[in-house]
């Protein structure tokens, strides 16, 4: 089991804390939220499960945790067109929580949107080694892509790289059949709006993201060395550097052990480069 910090205990952060507790992944939680009434309610709700669990609400305890999940800030709702539109609203949360990470030596998992830009910002603010900063998003995008493929009777598991947002890049070249550019563009358009039906119907996504965040945290805690699509800070891979963007990476106890460089076809490479340029522009607006 592991010591887990969750910064931001709203819809996603609260569910992640709960899953970490009930699955036995975490033996100790450090929870923080700027909304103190919500924070206290979440702590009590967890304690009322009867699980033998230690919970701290002191941000100074974050430094001693193995994993920290940054889920603070404003979540996307039906009025927010894209995740990138949350940048200015969530920069203050990233700056505030970045202070709590100054002496943290574990692995950071960034969830708050726009996730890619926030992951790079938190790495800069905290001084963490880039390999210890992992952005969450591509896993749930990949699950949605797999569902879209299945609905169209296209065999294979889906993988999505690029931005966690409008500039995501579904990878077709690793499937066992050719998919036309027309079909690719159609599926990409579907993926861009895949979460909105959930957001409109229930106010926000919960189950899918929380499930995959816990899977990512488990890969770190158990040193699984499994390849997952997640946002990593590049140092020349895929022809880019100094940005956090979705790529396939081997994840274990120290964070990102290795970034795998898949061979992308021209359609994928073109879209990946557009995503990289977009994320770089977003990050410049955080400084």
Buried (B, 14 or more C-beta within 10 A) or exposed (E): EBBBBBBBBBBBBBBBBBBBBEEEBBBBBBBBBBEEEBBBBBBEEBEEEEEEBEBBBEBEBBBBBBBBBBBBBBBBEEEBEBBBBBBEEBBEBBEBBBEBBEEBEBBBBBBBBBBBBBBBBBBBBBEBBBBBBBBBBBBBBBBBBBBBBEEEEBEBEBBBBBBBBBBBBBBBBBBEEEBEEEEBEBBBEBBBEBBBEBBEEEEBBBEBBBBBBBBBBBBBBEEBEBBBBBBBBBEEBBEBEEBBBBBBBBBBBEBBBBBEEEEBEEBBBEBBBBBBEBBBEBBEEBE
